[in-house]
Amino acid sequence: MLKDVVRTKTYQNVIYQNKFLFKDKVVLDVGAGTGILSLFCAKAGAAHVYAVECSHMANMAKEIVESNGYSNVITVLKGKIEEIELPVAKVDIIISEWMGYFLLFENMLNSVLYTRDKWLVNDGIVLPDKTSLYLTAIEDAEYKEDKIEFWNNVYGFDMTCIKKQAMGEPLVDTVDQNQIVTNCQKLKTMDISKMVSGDTSFTAPFKLVAERDDFIHALVAYFDVSFTKCHKLTGFSTVKSSESREPILSWASITTAPFHEMAHVMGPRSRATHWKQTVLYLEDVLTICQGEALSGSMTVAPNKKNPRDIDIMIKYSLNGQRCVASRTQHYKMR
């Protein structure tokens, strides 16, 4: 993830370009990993940084902190954030890179919310503080044939039981801009500074309007993450192929959008992040004409047995001149 330049450079720019937020402040880094965010904060003038990491990487983080001469500013604490005790009663800033695939898969958002409620001062800030989940539809015949339809006949044998499982497991991959058939719609926005843990379960309607005559094989979800407490939030960019699309990028925003011709902190051609996009294949191949709408809803909830997994339900319908379809599909990210 350190080599995910979009991710790491965005955090670095947010911290270094907004030193006024960090100067002489106490910072809590949740899920610190190697401690790179803690090092950024210390270099930006934080009075002290508590880097909490529950894995064995905490030991490496301590060594990295010492090697870079920040042992007097950064304290690495090994353990779960819900179980440790901080040497201070409150902190001024909580920073974390908690996002997972599909935003919510295997993420640490609930840990961040717990930390916010327990340790953040009343006028403290959480970084990042806003995130949004989006949906679009793509043509993907070649890949679906290779990965899904393959199981219909495997060297002369029926293996459709595997096909059913493959259809129910969202695919994390990079989607090309040219595959996109419809507009993109925002499904959900989360305000990390105000939301509660239950807000990660939701149902959101969608209406995706075709921009050309084509086929739809899958829906694609992606997200962006913003830091709205920065001094200047500028440079929002809109996908040029559609006037109706939401502005989803700024200099202080990470995005997993499946588009490559957008302004970003890294330059006019944004680079893919390690989160990529999440592809949800449909059982139907939808024949859609320009201007027709694929309507429905997406329901998202943590799995009851393992809350780090995500259950997704999609209801969709198309009543077009060349295709009529209606279906409910269930997916599990695990």
N, C-alpha and C positions, 0 to 999 in steps of 0.2 A: 504493500500500500504506500510505502514511502516513495516508490517509483511512479505512483499515480500523481503526475505533476499537477494536474488540474486540482485535485483534492488538496494536496499538501501546499502548493503555492498559493491557493486561495486563502487557506488559514494563515499562512505566513503574511500575506498582504493585508488581511484584515487586522492582524495584530500589529505589524510594523507601521502601517499607515494610520493607526488609531491609538498611538501610544498614550494619548490623554486618558483613554479608558483604563489602562493598566498601571500607570505610574502610581507607585506607592500603595497598590491594592493587593489584597489577599485573594489568590486564585485557587480554585479547585479543579483539577483536570481528572475527569471521570473516564476510566478505561484508557489509561495513559499509554499503554504499549511501550514503545521505545522511549517515550518521554519527549518526543519532538515538539509537541504543542507546548509542553511545560518549558522547554528550552526557549521557544519563541517568546513566551510570556515573560520569562526571566530577563531575556535580552531587551525586551520592550520596557523594562523598568518596574516590574511587579515587586512589591515588598517581599512577598513570599508565595511560593507555589506548592501546593500539596498534590502530588501525582499519585493517584490510586490505581493500582493494577492488580487483578486477582491471579493472573497466570504467572508462570515461571519467568516471563519476560520482565517482571518487576526487578529481578536480580540484575538483569542486563541494564535496565534503565538506571539503576543506582550507579553502576559502573560508568555508564555513558555520562551521567550527570557529573560524577567525580572527574572523569577525563577532560571534561570541558570547563571545569573550574566553577561550577554552580552549586556545590554542595551546601553553601551557606544560604542559598536562596530557594533551592528545590528540595523538598522532603518527599522521598518515594515511600509509599505505604503499600504493603502487599496484603491483599484481601478483598473481599466483596464490599462494595460501598455500603451495602445495607448492614454490614456486620462490624465495620471498623469504627474506631473513635478518633476523631480529629483532635489535635492539640489546641484548637481554637473553637470558640463557640459559634462563630459565624464567618462566612466568606463574602467577598464583594462580587466575585465573578465565578460562574461555573462555565467551563468550556469542555466540549466533548465532541468526538467524532463517532457518533452512536449509530449512524445510518447503516442499514443492511440492504440486501437485494430487495427490490420492490418496496424500498424504504423501510419496511417494518419487519422483514425476515431476519431472525437472529440478532435483532438490534438491542440496544441498551436504553431505549427511550424511557421505560418505566424506572430504571435506575437513576436516570437524570432527573425525572420528576420527583422521585423520592429524595434525592439530594437537594433539589431546589426547595422543597417543603421543609427539610430539616435544617439546612445550613445557610441558605442564602439570606442576606440582610434584606430588609423591606424594599429598599431602592436598588437592590442588586440586579445584575443582568445575566442572562443565559446566552451563550454563544455556541451554535447559531440559535436564532429564536423563531424563525418561520420556516415552514416546509410545506410543499404542495405536491400532490400526486395527480398525474395527468393520464389521459387515455387517448389512443388513436387506433386506426385499423390499417392493416397492411395486406398486400398481395404477397404470397409466399409459397407458391405452388411447388417450386423445385425443392425447397428445403423440407416442406411437409411431406412430399413424396419420398424423400430420402430418409427422413427420421421417423415418420409416422406410418405411412402406407406400406412401407417396407415389410412390416410384420404380417401383412395379409398373406404373403406367400414367400416363405423363406426356404429357398431351394426345394420348392414343391410341398412344403409343410405349412399348416395353418398355425400361426402364432399370434392370433389376434388378441389373446389374453394379455400379451405384453403391450399391444397397441393401446388397449384400454387404459393401462397404467401410464403409458407414455403421454396420452392425451390429457391425463389428469395432473401432470406435473409441469408447471410453468418452466419455460426454458429461459435461462439467462444468457443473452447473446447481444451482439451489436447489430442493429437494424439500419439498413441504408435508407437515405432520404427518399430515393426513387421508388421504394416499395410502398410508401405511404399513400393511401387511397382517399382518406377523409380528412376533415379538419381535426384538430386536437382539442380536447375538452378537459378543463380542470375538474377533478372529482372531489378533492378534499384539501383544505388548508388547515394546518395545525399551528397554533401559536404556543410554542413551548413554554413561554413565560406564564401562561394562564391555564392551559389545558390540564385535564386530569387523566389518569391512566385509562379510564374507561372510554376515552375519546378515540382510542386506537381501534375500537370496533365501530363500524359505521356502514350504512347503506347509502349509496349515491347514485342518482339517475344520470344517464348519459344520452346524448343524441349526436351521432356522428354522421355528418353530411358528406356524401361522396363528391369529390372534386373532379372526377372523370369517370367514364365507363370502365369498369374493371371488375375483378373478383376479390373477395375478401376471404382470407384463410385464417386470420388470427387477429386478435386485439393485442395492443402493445401498451404496457404501462411504463411510465418513467416519472422522475421526480426532480424537483429543484429544492435547494436549501439556501436560505438567505440570512444575512446578518444585518438587520435593520437598524441597529444601534450605532452604526458607523457614522462618521462625520458627514460623509457625502456618498449617497447612493445614486450613482449615475451610470449611463451607458447601457440602459436596458435595450435589448435587441429583440426584434420580432422576426419570426421565420418569414422569409421574403415571399414564399410561394402562396401565402394566404393572408389576406388582410385581417381575417377573423381570428387568427391565432393569438393566444395570450403572449405578452412579453414575458419571457422566462429566464432571461439572463441579465446579470449586471456584473460589474467588476467585483462585487462582493457576494456572488452567488455561485454555488456549485450546481450543475445540472447534469442529468443523465439523459437528456433529450436525444432522440435518434436523428439529429440533424448536424450537419458539418459546416454550413455556411453562416455562422453566427459570430458576432463580436463577443469576445471573452477576455478575461484578464490575460490569457495566454496569447491573444491575437485574433485575427479575423477568422481563422479556421480552428474551431474548438476541437480539442483532442478528447478521445473517449476516456471515460473513467473506468475504474475496475468494477463499478456497479453495473455498467452496460445498461441494457433494458430488459424488461421481463415480457416474454412472449407467451400468450395464452391461445393455443390453437382451438379453433372451433370445429365441431363435428361436421357442420354443414360447410360447403363451399358456396358462398353467397355471390350471386350475380347482381351487381348493383350498377345503376345508371347515375350519371351526373345529376346532382341535386336531390337524389333520394336519400332517406335517412335510415340509419340503423339505430334503433332506439332500445333502451333497456336500463338495467341497473346493475351495479356491482356491490356485493356485500363482502366486507372484510372483517375478520375476527381472529384473534390468537387461538390456536388449537387448544382445546380443553385439557388434553393430556400433556401436551408440551407447549407452553405459551411462547416459546421461541420460534415455533412453527406457525404458519399462517394458513388459514382456511379461506378460500375465495369462492364465491358463488356469483355467476354471471347469468342474468336473464336477458335475452335479446330477441328482437323481432324485426323483420323486414317485410314490408308490404309493397313490393315494387312491381314494375310492369313486366319484368322477366324473371322475378324470383319472389316467392312468398315463403317465409320461414319463421319459426318461433321455437325457442328451446331454452332450457335451463341446464347449465353445466357447472360442475363442481371441480375445484382444483385444490391441491395441497402443496404448499412449499415446505419441504422437509429435508 
